[in-house]
Amino acid sequence: MKICIAGLGLIGGSLAKTLKKNTDEIVYGIDINKEAIALALAQEAIDAEITPKDMKNADLVILGLYPQATIDFIKANKGNFKKGGIVIDSCGIKEYVEYLNKNKDPLYEDIIYCEGQKGDVY
């Protein structure tokens, strides 16, 4: 599987490290901060940096961005996601992103909304 992580900060960087440590998957990174890319490469958290246009090759895209940046990134890259691929959002304001997706501005039809830090147990 080819995995792309957009945003290599605390959440995205941690996911990249964990994926590389515990799987044989190929992990690519996207970040506007070139120091984050360099650090992720040096720590072998990602295999390579890619551009959003290269996401068409990723089976799974994980968005480790702030809420508004997540919305902006999806809007700007609607045509860059792989048809049939999975996009996972890990930002903290799911209700707003989900509202935009369902009612106002369909962002991307295959987004899975995740909340890793809410603390609820179901």
Disulfide bonds with the S-S distance in Angstrom:
none
